[in-house]
Amino acid sequence: MAAAVVHSSEMIRQLMVDSFASAKTASEGFDALIDAYARSLAQTDYRAGCPVGTVAVEAPDLPIVRSAVAAVFQSWREALREALTRMGAQDGRADELATFILSIIEGGLAVAKGTQSLEPLESAKREVSRLLRYEGLDTQVEGNLL
């Protein structure tokens, strides 16, 4: 199970990288990521989602699995933090925002699956965009964000 978590995490981290790579703003990158998740949910009749999040909630209480899940979430937070730092967020603030954004993604996916609706993900896009504008981080950035 730990090996499956790591394998899934690499694919999702690459999705994060790809989503932000061609984006001109942080909101565009976040929107692209959420849109990819939404397409996956719609194409699978809401069976897809985040396999790592599922394991985090449903896995047996095995230390090796918990450790793998924690490492995956940390890797994703670091990728998001790096992107936010490049856009001008201070280290502590970038870390807080990365944690928040990751939590929004995981929660949005769970609610979307549970309600069989993409609205939670659309709401996440609107609110994260608003937050990034408020933080002054939604400006055009040269090069890759992740």
N, C-alpha and C positions, 0 to 999 in steps of 0.2 A: 504494500500500500504506500509506503514512503517513497518508493521509486516512481510510482504513478503520480504522486503529488509533485515530485521534482520535474518529471517530464511535462506534465500539464503546465507547470509554472513557467517553464522556458518558452512554451508556445504563447502563453498569455503575455509574458514580458516582451516578447517580440512584437505582439500585437500592439502593446503600449508604445514601443519604440516606433513602429511603423505609423501609428496614428499621429504621433507628434512630429515625425520627421518632416513631413511636407506642410505642416500647419504654419500659418503666418502668425497666429496668436495662440495663447494658451487655451482660450475657449474653443478655437477651431480644433485643436488637438484633442481636447476632452470630448468635444462633440463627435469627432471621428471615432474615438474609442467606444463611446456609448452607442453610436449608430451601428458599429460592428457587432456589439453584444445584442442589440435590438434585432438586427437581421438574423442572427443565430437563433434567438428565441422564437421569432416568427416562423422561420424555416423548419424548426423542429417541434412546432406546436407546444412551445414553452417547456420542452424537456431539457434543452441545453441550459447553460448558465456557467457558473464558475465551479469547476470540480474541486478546487482547493477550498473554497468556502463551504462546500457541502461536506468535505472531509473534516474541516475544522469543527463543524456543528455535529456531525453524525458519527465520526470515527470512534472506534473503541479507544479506551483510555490507555493507549500505548505510548510510552515516552518517545520512541523513535518517530512515531507519526506526529506527535505534538511538536517535536523538534523540527521536523521537516516542514510542517505547516508554518511555524513561526519564522523559519528561515526564508520561506517563500514570501510571506507578507513583508518581511524586512527588505527583501530584494526589491519588491515593487515599490515600497515606500521610498527607498533610496533613489530609484529611478525617477519617481515623481519629484522628490526633493531636489535632485540635481537640475531638473527642468525648471523648477520654480526659482532656484538660486540663480540660474543663468538669466532669468528674467528680472532679477533685482531683489528678490526676497532675501532678507537676512536669514542666517542659518537657523536660528530658533524658530522664526516664523515660517520658513520654508518647511521645516519638519512638521510643525503643527498642521499646516495646510495639506501636506502630503498625506498625513494620517487621516485627516478629515475627508479628503477626496477619495482615498482608498475605502474608507468606511461608507461613503455615499455610494460608490460603485457596488460594493458587496451587498449593502442593504437594498439598494435599488433593484439589483438582480433578484434577490430573494422575494421582494414584494411583487415585482413584475411576474415572476413565476407563480406565486401564490394567488394572484388576482387574475392571471391570464390577460394581462394588460400591459402595454408599453408605456402607459402614462407615468408610472413612477420614474422611468428612465428619462422621459421627456421633461418631467419636473426637475429631475437632477440636473439636466443640461441647463435649464433656465436659471436655476438657483446658483449653480457653480459659476456660470458665466457672470452673474450679478456679483458674486463674491470676488471673482478675479478682477472685475472692473473696479470695485470698491477698494481692493488692495493695491490698485495701480499696476497690476501685473499683466493686464491683457493688452499689451502693446505688441506691435510687430517685432519679431525677433529674427535675426539673421541666423541661418543654419539650423541644424537639428536641435530640438529641445531636449531630447533624451539621448 
